[in-house]
Amino acid sequence: MASAMVLTEDEALELLAFLITAARTQLDEAAEYGPLRLLTAAARLADFMAERASAGTRDFLAGPFKTLPEAVLRSVDPSKYAVQLDAVCRAVADHLVGHFSGGRAS
């Protein structure tokens, strides 16, 4: 499978800057903001990748984690939030298995 660049240098630098500054900000924020910052980074990465990714990855990027609720759900219903994150983790794993096995799920 040919590999395509899915980030420009500018996009990679923007994401790098976000992750580094989020790490610093996290030192002064409540612990529950950590997962939200990671999800924000994941969403930014997905947006950068979408136009240059394979069709299967584009479908994946438009799927489960796009439906994750806003930060408010975490404080309203933490167990529902965890269930939704678990579903996204399973979707990531399923996509990676298919992607790295050449479309053959194990």
Order of alpha helices (4+ residues) and beta strands (2+ residues): alpha-alpha-alpha-alpha-alpha
